Amino acid sequence: MIKYLVCDLDDTLLYKHGESWLFDLTERNKKALRKIKNSGIILCIASGRTYLHGKKILEMFDLLDGALCCGLNGSIYYDNGELVLPKIVKPQDVLDMVEMVEKYPEHYFNMQIQDLGEHRNYYYPNRKPVEKYKKECEDLQIGIWDDTPLKDAVMENLNMEIGKFSITSDSKESSSLLEAVIREKYESEYTITRSGKGYLEITNLEANKGNFIRYIKETYHVSRDEIAVIGDNYNDISMFEESDVVFCMAQADDVVKEKADYVVQDVAECIDMCIQMNKK
């Protein structure tokens, strides 16, 4: 029987990485979130975004009771009102990685750091997409923005608890190139994954979604076949490996889909299948 469903956000629960609005939800997915409330399945969120985004969605649909969220790909867990198991990226290493990326100006258009709580800083803080995202976060009261450019912010606070360093590119090819550059020096020290066509994420070596699934299983005594997971990208593979009930979005790369038991069109289809599995 499935007791927990752990869901990714961008390009999984949320439509097109929230291009139109921060919390783009289709009507089918909204209906499914209302349906899961009375199904006996606890919905949890595992995202590259801050845990506050997952928590906000659960609050919006009255699903927060008993639910957990992991933010920044597992750098921090939200568990029933408590923040647990923080994992950081060393500030000096971030500065070193920024210098490495700066050698390839045509292969990135922004970088950002997010601390374990609500703060973030961008390399280019005044780009239009950043301003749009900033306004939406302020409207929803999730996140605190600091317009200090990334490098300056780190150098001013070398004790900053950075949860994630990310690099945004225009293409998968550029993101792959930068991934190779970072891996050459830091593969044994950090978790380095890609999300979306041009989004590279660097977190603590122990920060990944798979460890979040292990935390749920160990803390709440849940077995592999009692926890279902759904995602769409490479940063979701670690949680796929911790469950016997794995769903993947149809638009995912073939490498990611091969790791799944079921390929679905949306989260609504996944939720319906989980409910039916429990009925059987």
N, C-alpha and C positions, 0 to 999 in steps of 0.2 A: 504494500500500500504506500502511495506517495504522500509523505507528510510535508515536505518542503519543495517549493519550486524556486530556484535561484535564477534570476533573469538579468541579462545584460541590458543596458539602456540604448546607447546610440546605434542606430540601424537595426535594432532588434525590437525593443518595446517602443522606441521613439523613431519616428519616420524621418528618413534622410538626414540623420545626424542633427536634427533640430534646425534645419536650414531656415524655415519660415518663422519658427518660434522655439524657444528653449525647450518646451515640453510638447512637441508635436506628437499627438496621439490620434490614431485613426478612430473612427466611431466604433469599429469592430473591437479594437483593443480596449477602448473605454468600457464597452459593454462586458467584455471578458473580465476586466478588473472588478467590475461590480458583481459578476457571477462568482468569482473565486472566493469572495468574502464568506459565503455560506457553504463552501464546498468541503471544509475541513483541511484544506491545503494552505499552508502559510507561504505567502509570497515574500521572497527576499530579493534584494538588489545587489548585484556585483558590477561595479562600473569603474571606468577610468576617470570619470568625473569625481568631484568631491562627494563624500557620503551624504552631504546635505541635499544633493539633488535627488538621490534615491529616497531619502527620508521624506522629502517634500511630496513626492509622488504618492508614497504610501499614506501620508497624512491626507492628501486630497481625496483618496478613495477609501478612507477609514480602514486602512489595512495595517496600521503600525503596531497593533497589539501582538506581541510575540515575534514580530518580524525583525530581521537583522539587515544591515547594509554594510557593504565594504566599499570604501572609496579609494580613488587613486590606484586602482588595480591591486588593492590589498594592502596599501600602506597604513590604513587605519580601519578598524571595525567599529560600527555602531551596534551595540547590543543592549536593547531595552533600556535606553537612557544613559548608558555608559560607553565611553570611548576606550577601546582596549587594543593592546598589542601594536603600538605605534612603531613604524619602521621608517628610517630616514635615508636620504641621499646626502652625502657630505657636501657642504657648501663649496669647499675648495675644489672638489671634483667637478661640481657643476661649472665653476669658472673655467676649469681646464677643458671641459667638453665644449663649452661655448667657443673657446678659442679654436678648437679643432673644427667646429662647424663653420666658423667665420671664414675659413680658407676656401669655402665652396659657396660663395654668395648667390650664385645662380640656382642653387639647389634647395634653398629654404626661403620662406617669406616671413616667418616669425618663430620665436621661441618663448616658452613661458615656464615659470616655476610656480608650484602650489605648495603652501605649507600644509601641515596636518589638519589645520582647522579651516578658516574661511578666507585666508589671504592669498592673493596671486599677483605676480608681476610679469609683464611682457617685455621682450626685447624691443619691440616697436609698440609702445602702448597707445599710439594714436591712430592706428589703422582702423578703417571703417568697420570691418567685422568685429574687432575688439570692442569698439564703441557700442555696437548693437548688442553684443553679448553682455556687456557691462550694464546697459540700461535694463535688460530683461532680468538679470540677477538682482539689480536694485529694486525693481518692481516687485519681485517675488520675495525680497528680503532674504536671499541666500547668497552669501559671499561678500567679502570686503575687498574692494579694489584699491590698489596702491599704484599711482601713475609713475612712480619711480621706475626707470628702466631696469630691467633684470640685473644686469651686471652691477650697477650702482647699488641696488637693493641688497645684493649678496655681500658686496664689499663693505657695506655699512653695518652688516650684521652677520658676521661669520659664525654665529651660534644659531642661525636660523634653522628650524626643524623643517627641512624641505621633504615633502612626501613624494613629489614627482617633478621631473624635468622633462619637457616635451618639445619637439621640433616639428613644425608644420611645413610641408612642402606642397608643390602644385601637382605632383605626380607620384605614382608608386615607384617609378624608376629612381627619382631623386631621393625619395625616402629610403629606398633599399641601399643606395650608395652611402647615405649618411649612417645608416645602420651598420654597414660594414666598417666604416671609419671608427665609429664608437666601439664596436665589438673588438676591434683589433687590440685595443688597450684595456677595455673594461668588461669583457665578457665574463670573466671569472669573479667579478666584484658586484655586478648589478644585473637585475632582470631587464632585458632589452627586448621590447616587443613593438609590433606595429598594429595600429587600429585605424581602419579606413584606408583610403588609397594613399594618403600622404601624411600620416600622423604617427610619429615615432615617439615612444614613451620609455623613459628610463626610471626605474624604481629600485629600492633596496632589493638585494638578492633574495630575501625571504618574502618580498611583497609580490604576490601573484594571486590570482583568483582561486587556484587550486588549494592553496593554504587556507583560504577562507572556507572552502567546502570542508576541508579536514577539521577546521575549528568547529563548524556546525555539527559535524558527525560526532566529534569527541565530546563537545560540551553538552549536547542535547541527546546523546546516545542514539544517533540515527545511523542506519546501515546504508550501504551504497544503493540498494534498490528502493530506499525510502526517500531519496532526494533526487529530484530531477533538475536538469540545468538546461538553459537555452542561451545561445550566443550566435555571433556571426563572424568573428575575426580571430586573428592569431593570438590575441591576448586572452581569448576564451578557452584555448585548447587545454591549458593547465587544469581548468575546472571540469572539462569534459572527461579528463583522465581519472577523476575522483568519483564518478557516478556511473551507475548501470542504466540510467534512463537519460539519454543525451539527445537534445533537439538542436538543430542548426537551421538558420535562415536560408532560404532557397538562393538568395543572391550572393551568398558567401563564395569565396574561392573554393575550388575543388579540394584542395589540400585540407581545408577546414571541414568541409562537408564529409570527407572520408572518415573523420573521427566520430561522427554522429550515428546514432541509431535511427533517427527520424529527421527528415528534411521537411520543413513547414514553410508556409507562405507568410505567416505572422504569429504573434504571440497568442492571439485569440485561438488559432487552430491548436497550438500547443496546450493551452489551458483546457480546451474541450477534450483533447486526447487524454490528458492526465485525469480529468474527472471521470471519463469513461473507463480508464484503466482501474480506478478505485472502485467503480461500481461492479466490475467483473471480479 
